[in-house]
Amino acid sequence: MPPIFATEPTSFIDGAFLPAGDGFELPVFDPTSGQQASALREADAAEVDAAVKAARAAFGPWSALGSEARSNVLQAIDAKLRAHGDELAELEARTSGLPISGVRPLIDRAAENFKRFAEVASMMAGETFQQNEKYLTYTTREAKGVAALIAPWNAPLALGSMRLATCIAFGNTCVLKPSEYTPQSTLRMVELMHEAGLPKGVVNVVNGRGSVTGEALTTHPDIDMIGFTGGTTTGRRIMAAAGERLTPVTMELGGKSAAIVAPDADLERALDGTLLAIYASNGQQCLGGSRILVHESIAEEFIAAFVARAKAIRIGDPCDPATEMGPLAFEAHRAHVQHYLEVAREDGAEILHGGTAPEGRTQGWFMEPIVARAPSNAARICQEEIFGPFATFLTYSDLDEAIAMANASDFGLVSYVWTRDLATAMACSARIRAGTIWVNTPMMRELRAPFGGYKESGIGRDGARHCADFFTEAKTTSIPLEDTPIRRLGA
């Protein structure tokens, strides 16, 4: 098998990779074998400054290009990424551990992000106000400037491309920092974007740890806005630093989402959906349905069926199309997830399955999917984001109790409802405090609609109008329609 990355990942600034230097190196590992695959050279403050300067120099020409010309570039990026979809999918699977069967749709989603937001930006219009008969007042939108964008390790291309597409579609430029754990696919995507015709300097990439490269980027004085996708703890630190300069932020953060299974649900469909919502992407997704709330009348039957299916999940090489769960992304994260087995037992939870390496997988960071039954919603495994293949079951007696349990969380990203009853679906939609409610379906994304979280799950929303609001400045112009008198001072 060829190496995951032929050369060490370095910064990509002003349209070109920087030559490998003598900077601090971080090892990058293959999660399937646990062996080092390459080394990442960390960008220091001076390198971050160079990237920001390149983005600033490109901002004027890119924002002045016009939405139609920018749209043409983004449409070309969409086509380029689709043409290289198999290459990007294999790279993403090998470096992140995500099963390639699930990655290929994520590559299509990454390409779609550029296509959709090219359309959004090209259709954006201002407003005209004519209520005052003496004046014509109209609004226009202008690109905001240079963005610092930080993407997570769990779905580098799908989530990183969302930040990139929504930023540059409206005429902004950016510096992107991917995760130090999974930088390779992002660098290849940005390289392909330039091959598709993206002007140099519009998108720049710096690599490194959050405490070094990320801090230098988010605190840089020439950054006009920050887009972050990642953990809530890191989000707090970034927001505190941004507050010092009043830098606008948009953040998609953590989740501890509830999946309510009503007694009238189509149980086979609910079983398929709840399994997918927690174990897709190896359980490493902020919108995972990690708290499964099942009505007490069907709980024993449903949980037994869920455990049987979890035991049958095919764990293996992420590049094997038959694999349903690959290894976790890195060693420390596997240890983090395993730690919650101890936490669960301390809280009196029952471990029904999982947590150990599957038979024959002595190398890499593989883990059998975990199923636990918690004593109450107050247990730590019901309140803290584990971010792994860790499903926790609770039971409820009526819908009011289920909704109260769903809302008894510091998070509010998404929620799932499985029911045949319209009144139940509508009650959950109205009363659950979460940014997205999925009824009888798991993880469907409508890119035109807002997506984001309540409470500690984020600030702001992704989506057509909401991204336009964040990545542009609204400007109001008023012009008199007649010779209106002006009060004269000092005359």
Long-range contacts (C-beta under 8 A, 24 or more apart in sequence): 3-37, 3-38, 4-28, 4-30, 4-37, 4-38, 4-91, 4-94, 4-95, 4-184, 5-37, 5-38, 5-95, 5-184, 7-38, 8-38, 8-39, 8-40, 8-41, 9-38, 9-40, 9-41, 9-183, 9-184, 9-187, 9-207, 10-41, 10-207, 11-41, 11-43, 11-47, 11-51, 11-204, 11-205, 11-206, 11-207, 12-187, 12-190, 12-191, 12-204, 12-205, 13-47, 13-50, 13-51, 13-54, 13-204, 13-205, 13-206, 14-50, 14-54, 14-57, 14-58, 14-200, 14-201, 14-204, 15-194, 15-199, 15-200, 15-201, 16-200, 17-187, 17-191, 18-47, 23-47, 24-208, 24-212, 26-180, 26-208, 26-209, 28-95, 28-180, 28-181, 28-183, 28-184, 29-330, 29-331, 30-94, 30-95, 30-364, 31-95, 31-96, 31-97, 31-318, 31-326, 31-327, 31-328, 31-329, 31-330, 31-364, 31-365, 32-94, 32-97, 32-317, 32-318, 32-326, 32-327, 32-363, 32-364, 33-363, 33-364, 34-331, 34-363, 34-364, 34-365, 35-363, 37-95, 38-184, 40-180, 40-183, 40-207, 40-208, 41-207, 42-180, 42-207, 42-208, 42-209, 42-212, 42-213, 43-206, 43-207, 43-208, 43-212, 43-213, 43-216, 44-208, 44-212, 44-213, 44-216, 45-216, 47-206, 48-175, 48-206, 48-213, 48-216, 48-217, 48-220, 49-216, 49-220, 51-175, 51-204, 51-205, 51-206, 51-217, 52-146, 52-175, 52-204, 52-217, 52-220, 52-222, 52-223, 53-222, 54-200, 54-201, 54-204, 55-146, 55-173, 55-174, 55-175, 55-201, 55-202, 55-204, 56-145, 56-146, 56-173, 56-222, 57-201, 58-173, 58-199, 58-200, 58-201, 58-202, 59-143, 59-145, 59-146, 59-172, 59-173, 61-199, 62-143, 62-168, 62-171, 62-172, 62-173, 62-199, 62-201, 62-202, 63-142, 63-143, 63-171, 63-172, 65-171, 67-121, 67-122, 67-124, 67-171, 68-122, 70-118, 70-121, 70-168, 70-169, 70-171, 71-118, 71-119, 71-121, 71-122, 71-169, 72-118, 72-197, 73-196, 73-197, 73-198, 73-199, 74-114, 74-115, 74-117, 74-118, 74-121, 74-165, 74-168, 74-169, 75-114, 75-115, 75-118, 76-196, 76-197, 77-111, 77-114, 77-192, 77-193, 77-196, 77-197, 77-198, 78-111, 78-112, 78-114, 78-115, 78-118, 79-111, 79-196, 80-192, 80-193, 80-195, 80-196, 81-107, 81-110, 81-111, 81-114, 81-161, 81-189, 81-192, 81-193, 82-107, 82-108, 82-111, 84-192, 85-111, 87-188, 88-157, 88-185, 88-188, 88-189, 88-192, 90-319, 91-184, 91-185, 91-188, 92-156, 92-157, 92-182, 92-185, 93-318, 93-319, 93-326, 94-318, 94-319, 95-156, 95-182, 95-184, 95-185, 96-153, 96-154, 96-155, 96-156, 96-182, 96-185, 96-318, 96-329, 97-282, 97-318, 97-326, 97-327, 97-328, 97-329, 97-365, 98-155, 98-281, 98-282, 98-318, 98-326, 99-282, 99-318, 99-320, 99-323, 99-324, 99-325, 99-326, 100-318, 100-319, 100-320, 100-321, 100-323, 101-321, 101-322, 101-323, 101-324, 102-280, 102-281, 103-318, 106-155, 106-157, 106-158, 107-157, 107-158, 109-158, 109-161, 109-445, 110-157, 110-158, 110-160, 110-161, 110-189, 111-161, 112-447, 113-158, 113-161, 113-162, 113-164, 113-165, 113-166, 113-447, 114-161, 114-164, 114-165, 114-169, 116-165, 116-447, 116-448, 116-464, 117-165, 117-166, 117-169, 117-447, 117-464, 117-467, 118-165, 118-169, 120-169, 120-448, 120-464, 120-467, 120-468, 121-169, 121-170, 121-171, 121-468, 124-170, 124-468, 124-472, 133-481, 134-480, 134-481, 134-482, 134-484, 135-478, 135-479, 135-480, 135-481, 135-484, 136-478, 136-479, 136-481, 137-476, 137-477, 137-478, 137-479, 138-476, 138-477, 139-474, 139-475, 139-476, 139-477, 140-474, 140-475, 140-477, 141-170, 141-468, 141-472, 141-473, 141-474, 141-475, 142-171, 142-472, 142-473, 142-475, 143-170, 143-171, 143-172, 143-471, 143-472, 143-473, 144-170, 144-172, 144-224, 144-225, 144-248, 144-471, 144-472, 144-473, 145-172, 145-173, 145-224, 145-225, 146-172, 146-173, 146-174, 146-175, 146-222, 146-223, 146-224, 147-172, 147-173, 147-174, 147-175, 147-223, 147-224, 147-225, 147-226, 147-227, 147-471, 148-174, 148-175, 148-177, 148-217, 148-218, 148-220, 148-223, 148-225, 148-226, 148-227, 149-174, 149-175, 149-176, 149-177, 149-226, 149-227, 149-228, 150-176, 150-177, 150-210, 150-214, 150-217, 150-218, 150-226, 150-227, 150-228, 150-229, 150-230, 150-238, 151-176, 151-177, 151-178, 151-179, 151-186, 151-229, 152-179, 152-229, 152-230, 153-178, 153-179, 153-180, 153-181, 153-182, 153-329, 153-330, 154-281, 154-284, 154-285, 154-286, 154-329, 154-387, 155-281, 155-285, 156-182, 156-183, 156-185, 156-186, 157-185, 157-186, 157-189, 159-229, 159-252, 160-186, 160-189, 161-189, 162-229, 162-462, 163-227, 163-229, 164-193, 164-203, 166-227, 166-462, 166-467, 166-470, 166-471, 167-227, 167-471, 168-198, 168-202, 168-203, 169-467, 169-471, 170-467, 170-468, 170-471, 170-472, 171-472, 172-224, 172-225, 172-471, 173-201, 173-202, 173-203, 173-204, 174-202, 174-203, 174-204, 175-204, 175-205, 175-206, 175-217, 175-223, 176-203, 176-204, 176-205, 176-206, 177-205, 177-206, 177-207, 177-208, 177-210, 177-213, 177-214, 177-217, 178-205, 178-207, 180-207, 180-208, 180-209, 181-329, 181-330, 182-329, 183-207, 210-234, 214-238, 215-241, 218-242, 218-247, 219-244, 219-245, 221-245, 223-247, 224-248, 225-249, 225-250, 225-470, 225-471, 226-250, 227-251, 227-470, 228-252, 228-253, 231-385, 231-387, 232-385, 232-411, 232-456, 232-457, 235-458, 235-459, 239-459, 248-470, 249-459, 249-460, 250-458, 250-459, 250-460, 250-461, 250-462, 250-470, 251-458, 251-459, 251-460, 252-286, 252-413, 252-451, 252-452, 252-453, 252-457, 252-458, 252-462, 253-286, 253-413, 253-453, 253-456, 253-457, 253-458, 253-459, 254-286, 254-385, 254-387, 254-411, 254-413, 254-456, 254-457, 255-286, 255-287, 255-288, 255-290, 255-385, 255-411, 255-412, 255-413, 255-414, 255-453, 255-457, 256-290, 256-291, 256-382, 256-383, 256-384, 256-385, 256-409, 256-410, 256-411, 257-287, 257-288, 257-289, 257-290, 257-291, 257-411, 257-413, 257-414, 257-415, 257-416, 257-434, 258-289, 258-291, 258-292, 258-293, 258-402, 258-405, 258-406, 258-409, 258-415, 258-416, 258-432, 259-289, 259-291, 259-292, 259-293, 259-415, 259-416, 259-417, 259-418, 260-293, 260-396, 260-402, 260-403, 260-406, 260-415, 260-416, 260-417, 260-418, 260-419, 260-428, 261-292, 261-293, 261-294, 261-295, 261-298, 261-302, 261-418, 262-295, 262-399, 262-417, 262-418, 262-419, 262-420, 262-421, 262-424, 263-295, 263-297, 263-298, 264-419, 264-420, 264-421, 264-424, 265-418, 265-419, 265-420, 265-440, 266-418, 266-420, 266-440, 267-298, 267-301, 267-302, 267-305, 269-418, 269-440, 270-302, 270-418, 271-302, 271-305, 271-306, 271-309, 273-416, 273-418, 273-440, 273-441, 273-442, 274-306, 274-391, 274-416, 274-418, 274-442, 275-306, 275-309, 275-310, 275-313, 276-442, 276-443, 277-416, 277-442, 277-443, 278-369, 278-389, 278-390, 278-391, 279-310, 279-313, 279-324, 279-325, 279-369, 279-389, 279-391, 280-442, 280-443, 282-325, 282-326, 282-327, 282-328, 282-329, 282-388, 282-389, 283-337, 283-369, 283-387, 283-388, 283-389, 283-390, 284-328, 284-329, 284-333, 284-387, 284-388, 284-389, 285-387, 286-385, 286-387, 286-413, 286-457, 287-413, 287-414, 287-436, 287-443, 288-387, 289-414, 289-416, 289-442, 290-385, 290-386, 290-390, 290-391, 290-392, 291-377, 291-382, 291-392, 291-394, 291-405, 291-406, 291-409, 292-391, 292-392, 292-393, 292-394, 293-394, 293-395, 293-396, 293-402, 293-405, 293-406, 294-393, 294-394, 294-395, 294-396, 295-395, 295-396, 295-397, 295-402, 296-395, 296-396, 296-397, 299-393, 299-395, 303-352, 303-371, 303-373, 303-393, 306-371, 306-391, 306-393, 307-352, 307-353, 307-371, 310-353, 310-354, 310-369, 310-371, 310-391, 311-353, 313-369, 315-358, 315-361, 315-366, 315-368, 316-361, 325-369, 325-389, 326-366, 327-364, 327-365, 327-366, 327-367, 328-365, 328-366, 328-367, 328-388, 328-389, 329-365, 330-365, 331-365, 333-365, 333-387, 333-388, 334-365, 334-367, 334-388, 336-386, 336-387, 336-388, 337-367, 337-370, 337-386, 337-387, 337-388, 337-389, 337-390, 338-367, 340-380, 340-381, 340-384, 340-386, 340-388, 340-390, 341-370, 343-380, 343-381, 344-372, 344-374, 344-379, 344-380, 344-381, 344-392, 347-374, 347-375, 347-379, 347-380, 347-381, 348-375, 348-379, 349-373, 349-374, 349-375, 349-379, 349-381, 349-392, 354-389, 377-405, 377-408, 382-409, 383-409, 383-410, 385-411, 399-424, 399-427, 399-428, 403-427, 403-428, 403-431, 403-432, 406-432, 406-434, 407-431, 407-432, 407-433, 409-455, 410-455, 410-456, 411-453, 411-454, 411-455, 411-456, 411-457, 412-453, 412-454, 412-455, 412-456, 412-457, 413-452, 413-453, 413-454, 413-457, 413-458, 414-438, 414-453, 416-442, 435-461
